[in-house]
């Protein structure tokens, strides 16, 4: 039996990963900021699937929180075989409407935490000659859409680069890039979603199933739906300057506001 550590495990894609991996028989290390929700989740998954679910409270917007999780990933007595870097959030508003402090907090969670936790996990996994890391990004990584998109573009580039560097080591890395997923993400950011077309929404459990299948195939990037694969393919054909204007107008029309 293997162990998976999931950040941001209590909601959305993180919770979907926890459900799927528990059902597949993996023990879990559940990481989030809300201790009560973590304990409820751990109890439910243990009772339903008979797996061991460890609770680890950590705020990845702080150095102390990142260090706690990194130390767990480096624990040689209780190794982690799969890391899901899922924790993240969005800020409501355009650039300059959001405070610099909030932008920096986003970069701390989306970039610095991902870097440090991937490093800790990959080093331990390389020693054992096996393991996997899934860094949750977004299709926003492929279009000019402010700090959020820029941070997720960094996640994609970082993951692909590390995957190449560790090729042959037994450690697999993959960036997961979903589109709009029905989770608490937009509600927590105070973003409305009524203006987003129904066809653009994805189910979190389906996203996770596609992600795990792509990880097993050795892919370094996963766009887990044919609709978004087509959209991202089309985006590559549009000049960046024009694409920036299109995505800005589309974001105002369809995106959360």
C-alpha positions in Angstrom: 0.0 0.0 0.0 1.3 3.4 -1.0 0.8 6.9 0.6 -0.3 10.1 -1.1 0.0 13.6 0.3 -2.6 16.1 -0.9 -2.5 19.8 -0.2 -5.8 21.6 -0.2 -7.4 18.3 0.3 -10.7 19.3 1.9 -12.5 20.8 -1.1 -12.6 20.7 -4.9 -10.0 18.9 -6.9 -8.0 18.1 -3.8 -11.1 16.4 -2.2 -11.7 14.5 -5.5 -8.1 13.2 -5.4 -8.6 12.1 -1.8 -11.8 10.2 -2.6 -10.3 8.5 -5.7 -7.0 7.6 -4.1 -8.7 6.3 -0.9 -11.0 4.2 -3.0 -8.0 2.7 -4.8 -6.5 1.7 -1.4 -3.9 4.4 -0.9 -3.2 5.7 2.6 -3.4 9.5 2.7 -1.8 12.6 4.3 -4.4 15.3 4.1 -3.1 18.9 4.2 -5.2 22.1 4.7 -5.7 25.0 7.0 -9.0 23.9 8.7 -8.3 21.2 11.3 -11.9 20.4 11.9 -12.6 19.8 8.2 -9.5 17.7 7.9 -10.5 15.5 10.8 -14.0 15.0 9.4 -12.5 14.1 6.0 -10.0 11.7 7.4 -12.7 9.9 9.5 -15.0 9.6 6.5 -12.3 8.2 4.2 -11.0 5.8 6.8 -14.5 4.5 7.6 -15.5 4.2 4.0 -12.4 2.7 2.5 -10.4 1.3 5.5 -7.3 3.3 4.7 -5.1 5.3 7.1 -5.7 9.1 6.8 -3.2 11.4 8.5 -4.1 15.0 9.2 -1.6 17.7 8.8 -2.7 21.3 9.3 -0.6 23.8 7.4 -0.9 27.2 5.8 1.1 27.2 2.7 1.1 31.0 2.5 3.6 30.9 5.4 7.2 29.6 5.7 6.3 27.6 8.7 3.4 25.9 6.9 5.6 25.0 3.9 8.4 23.7 6.2 5.9 21.4 8.1 4.8 19.7 4.9 8.3 19.5 3.5 9.5 17.8 6.6 6.7 15.2 6.3 7.6 14.6 2.6 11.2 13.9 3.8 10.2 11.4 6.5 12.1 8.2 5.6 10.2 6.1 8.1 6.8 6.9 6.5 7.5 7.7 2.9 5.1 9.5 0.5 4.8 7.9 -2.9 2.6 10.5 -4.6 2.4 14.3 -4.0 -0.6 16.3 -5.2 0.3 20.0 -5.0 -3.3 21.2 -5.2 -3.6 24.1 -2.8 -4.4 27.4 -4.4 -6.8 30.3 -4.7 -7.9 33.2 -6.9 -8.1 37.0 -6.2 -11.1 38.9 -7.4 -10.3 41.9 -9.6 -7.9 42.9 -12.3 -4.3 43.9 -11.8 -4.0 47.0 -9.6 -7.4 46.3 -8.2 -5.8 43.6 -6.0 -3.3 44.6 -3.4 0.3 43.7 -3.9 0.2 41.8 -0.6 -2.5 39.5 -1.9 -0.7 39.0 -5.2 2.5 38.0 -3.3 0.5 35.6 -1.2 -0.8 34.0 -4.3 2.7 33.6 -5.6 3.8 32.1 -2.3 1.2 29.4 -2.5 1.2 28.8 -6.3 4.9 29.0 -6.9 7.2 29.0 -3.8 5.2 26.3 -2.0 5.1 24.2 -5.2 8.8 24.6 -5.7 9.8 23.7 -2.2 7.4 20.8 -1.8 8.2 19.3 -5.2 11.9 19.6 -4.2 11.4 17.8 -0.9 9.2 15.1 -2.4 11.4 14.5 -5.5 14.6 14.2 -3.5 13.0 11.6 -1.2 11.5 9.7 -4.2 14.7 9.7 -6.1 16.5 8.1 -3.2 13.9 5.3 -3.4 13.8 5.2 -7.2 10.1 5.7 -7.5 7.3 8.2 -7.0 5.1 10.8 -8.6 4.2 14.5 -8.3 1.1 16.2 -9.7 1.2 20.0 -9.7 -2.3 21.4 -10.3 -2.1 24.3 -12.7 -4.9 25.6 -15.0 -5.7 26.2 -18.7 -5.2 29.8 -17.6 -1.5 29.0 -17.9 -1.8 29.1 -21.7 -3.4 32.5 -22.1 -2.5 36.1 -20.9 -4.8 36.4 -17.9 -3.0 38.3 -15.1 -1.2 37.1 -12.0 -3.2 33.9 -11.6 -2.5 32.8 -15.2 1.1 33.8 -14.9 1.6 31.8 -11.7 0.0 28.7 -13.3 2.2 29.2 -16.4 5.2 29.0 -14.0 3.8 25.8 -12.5 3.6 24.2 -16.0 7.0 25.3 -17.1 8.6 24.3 -13.8 7.0 20.9 -13.8 8.0 20.1 -17.4 11.6 21.2 -16.7 11.9 19.1 -13.6 10.3 16.1 -15.4 13.1 16.3 -18.0 15.8 16.7 -15.4 14.6 13.7 -13.5 13.9 11.5 -16.5 15.1 7.9 -15.8 15.1 8.4 -12.0 11.8 6.7 -11.5 10.2 10.0 -10.4 7.3 11.2 -12.6 6.1 14.8 -12.7 3.0 16.2 -14.3 1.2 19.5 -14.5 -2.6 19.2 -14.4 -4.4 21.9 -16.3 -8.2 21.8 -16.0 -10.6 24.5 -17.1 -13.6 25.6 -15.0 -14.3 22.9 -12.4 -17.3 22.8 -10.1 -15.7 23.4 -6.8 -15.6 26.0 -4.0 -12.8 27.9 -5.7 -14.9 30.8 -7.2 -17.2 31.1 -4.2 -14.2 31.5 -1.8 -12.8 34.2 -4.1 -16.1 36.0 -4.1 -16.5 35.5 -7.8 -19.9 35.0 -9.5 -20.2 32.1 -12.0 -23.7 32.5 -13.4 -22.3 34.0 -16.6 -20.1 30.9 -17.4 -21.7 28.6 -20.1 -22.7 25.2 -18.9 -20.5 23.5 -21.5 -17.4 25.0 -20.0 -17.8 23.3 -16.6 -16.0 20.1 -15.7 -16.6 17.5 -12.9 -13.8 17.3 -10.3 -14.0 13.4 -10.1 -13.7 13.2 -13.9 -10.7 15.6 -13.9 -9.0 13.4 -11.3 -9.6 10.2 -13.3 -8.2 11.7 -16.4 -5.2 13.1 -14.5 -4.3 9.8 -13.0 -4.6 8.1 -16.3 -2.3 10.7 -17.9 0.2 10.3 -15.1 0.3 6.6 -15.6 1.0 7.2 -19.3 4.0 9.3 -18.4 2.7 12.6 -19.6 4.2 15.8 -18.2 1.1 18.0 -18.9 -2.5 16.9 -18.7 -5.5 18.9 -20.1 -8.3 16.6 -18.9 -11.1 17.2 -21.4 -11.4 17.1 -25.2 -13.2 20.5 -25.2 -10.4 22.2 -23.4 -7.8 20.4 -25.5 -9.4 21.9 -28.6 -9.6 25.3 -27.1 -5.9 25.3 -26.0 -4.9 23.9 -29.5 -6.7 26.8 -31.1 -5.1 29.3 -28.7 -1.7 28.3 -30.0 -2.6 29.5 -33.5 -3.5 33.0 -32.4 -0.8 35.7 -32.1 -0.1 36.5 -28.5 -1.1 40.2 -28.8 -4.4 39.3 -30.3 -4.9 36.5 -27.8 -4.4 38.9 -24.9 -7.3 41.1 -26.2 -9.5 38.1 -26.9 -9.0 36.5 -23.5 -9.5 39.8 -21.7 -12.9 40.4 -23.5 -13.8 36.7 -23.0 -12.9 36.9 -19.3 -15.2 39.9 -18.8 -18.0 38.2 -20.7 -17.7 34.6 -19.4 -15.2 34.7 -16.5 -16.0 35.1 -12.8 -16.8 38.7 -11.8 
